[in-house]
Amino acid sequence: MFVDSQGTGSSFGTGGTSYKSRSRFLFLPTAYRRAATVSEIVIGDNQRLEMALKHFRRQVQRSGILKDFRKKRFYVKPSVAKRLKSAAAQRRRREDARRAERHHN
């Protein structure tokens, strides 16, 4: 689903105008419609749709929207989250120690 600049939801091929006549889209995932995270691209008159999609994918990846979606896909109990966070911190410390050891040698 795409949300145009006025905030109304529409899909390609439905409604009055085609995607070629629109120049600005706001791409909002369903779970983020009320959130502040918005990925926006402006499609120029002579820009290909494939390039715009590539730009959009890159922008979404950099913003971390998909990473956050994957993280929130399932409920994680607080005790499990604490354990996972601790394990990640241990991995980071080990990696930092290895890097420091390689740097000093």
N, C-alpha and C positions, 0 to 999 in steps of 0.2 A: 504494500500500500504506500502511496505517496501522499504527502500533504503539501498542498500548494502554499504560496506565500500568504494567502488569506487565512490559512488554517483549516480549510475544508478538505476532507479526505476524498481521494478519487484514485482510480486505477487507469492505466493506459487503455485506450479503446472504449472506455465508458464515459458518459458525460458528453459535453459539447465539443471540446477541442481535442485535437490530437497532441501527442507529446512534442511534435515538431514546432507547434505554435507557442508552446510554453518555453520560457527561458530560465525559470528559476524553480527549483524544487527543494523542499526540506525533507530529508529522509529520516523518518523516525521509527525505530523499532517499536513494536507493540507495548513492551514493558516500560519503555522510556517516554511515553507520550506526555506524562506529567512532570518528568524529570528535566533538569537543566541541560542534560547532555543532548546536543543536536549536531548532526553532521550535515553540513550544507555545501552544495556545489552549485556553481553558476555555469550553465551551458551556453556557450557563445553561439552565434548564428552559424558559423562555419566549423564548429567543433563536432567531431563524430561522437556518437553515443557510446561507442566502445571505450574511447579515451576518457569520457566523463565517468563511466563506471569504474575504470581502472583508478582514476583519481579518487573516486568515492571510496573504493575498497582500501586504498592506501591511507586515506584520512581516518576511516573507521579503525583500521589496525593501529595507527599511531595514537588515537584517542583512548584505546583500551576498552571500547564498548563490548566487543565480543569476548574479551578476556573476563570482563565483569559478568557477562551473561553466563559463561561457562561456570564461573565460580558460584553464582547464585542459583544454578539450575536445580540443585538438590539442597535440602536442609541439612546443615551440619551442626551436630550438637556442640554446645560450648566447650565441653571437655575434649571432644575430638578436634575441634578447631584449635584449641590450646596446644594439643599434642602435635598437630600438623605444623603450627607456627614454630614450636620448639625445634622440631626436626629440620625445618627449613633454615632456622638460625644456625643450627649445628653444621648443616651442609655449607652454608655461607662462610662460617668461621674456618672450616676445613679447607675450602677453596682459597680463601684469603691467605691462610698459612702456607699452602702449597705455592701460591704466587709469590709470596714474600721470600720463601726459601729459594725459589728459582731466580728471583731477582738478585739476591745476595750472593749467589754462587757464580 
